[in-house]
C-alpha cells in the first residue's frame, strides 16, 4: 500500500497530510524518503515501501547484528540476584523505581512490568537480531528462549551454545506457543503491524502477554526536531505511532493494554540534534560515531528525556498487551 491509496494503513482514515522528506542518517547516505501524517490517528508513516529493504540492514553495521557481548561471570551473578524479585511482580517494582535504575546496565528492566513471568516461561523475541537481548535474559536465568528475525545471518540460525534458538524468517515461521512474545523496537519495521500483532496473539499460551516497545510520535518531539528526529530512522521505521494510534491498533488485533509507560532516552534527543547538524550516526567505515555535542548539551538531552517521560510525552514507550476478554 502506498500514499497514493489515500488511506492511512493504521486506522483507515482518509485525512492524510502532505509528504515530508526524511533523510537516511543512521549510515549517512542522506537518501530521502517520503513520509506523511494521518490526520485521524496521528501516525507518521512511510509513503512507499522500498523495494529492497535488506540493503538497509546489511553489512553488519546495523546495531542489532553487532551488539552481542557476554558479561563476565561475576556481573551475571550480581544482575541475576538483583533482578530476582522483579520477575513476574510489577506491583512490587513500578517503572522508575530505584532497583530498576540500579540494574539497568546489566539486566533487562522491562521484565519487571510483565505479570506472571517465570524463569521457565517460554519467551519469543521478534526482531531479535543476533540475540543480544536473549543472551541477557539467559544470564538472568531464563531457560526457554527463542528469537526470530528475517535478516538474521544464515550461519546464526539454530540453537546456540547457550541453548537459545534463533530462527531466520518471519513470525509465522516459528512453531509453538509462548508465555511472552516481545517486540523491542521491531514492530515499526514491519509493513503490516496489525497482522504481526494478530499473529502474535494467536501464538500466546493461556495467560500469555505481548510486550511491545516502540518509538512514539509525540507533538513535543516533532515540534522540536521535525524531520531530523532520530527515531524516524528512515526508511527502516515504517510507522511512528502516537500512543492513541497504537492502542487502537492493538484493539483491532484483539488485544487490550494492561499497562504502559514512556522510556525515552537522551541519546534520541542528542542524535536528533546531530542529524540537524548533518552528522550521521555512523562513520563511513561503519563504526559508531559520536553526537557532535558538548557534555553540557548531552546532559540537557538526558534531562529533557526524563522530563518528557514524566509527563507521558517521551519519544519511546512500552506496552504490556493481553488478549481482550
GIZI-V893122 format. One record per run of one state. SS is the DSSP state (H for helix, E for strand, - for the rest). FROM is the first residue (numbers start at 0). LEN is the number of residues. Records with the same first field share a line. If there is no record, write none. Layout:
BEGIN
SS=FROM-LEN / FROM-LEN
END
This chain:
BEGIN
-=0-2 / 5-10 / 16-3 / 23-8 / 38-5 / 46-6 / 56-1 / 60-2 / 65-7 / 82-15 / 103-5 / 113-8 / 126-5 / 139-4 / 149-4 / 156-1 / 159-5 / 168-2 / 173-4 / 184-2 / 189-3 / 202-1 / 216-2 / 228-1 / 232-6 / 241-1 / 252-2 / 262-3 / 276-5 / 282-5 / 288-6 / 310-5 / 323-2
H=2-3 / 52-4 / 57-3 / 62-3 / 72-10 / 97-6 / 108-5 / 131-8 / 153-3 / 170-3 / 186-3 / 192-10 / 218-10 / 229-3 / 242-10 / 265-11 / 294-16
E=15-1 / 19-4 / 31-7 / 43-3 / 121-5 / 143-6 / 157-2 / 164-4 / 177-7 / 203-13 / 238-3 / 254-8 / 281-1 / 287-1 / 315-8
END
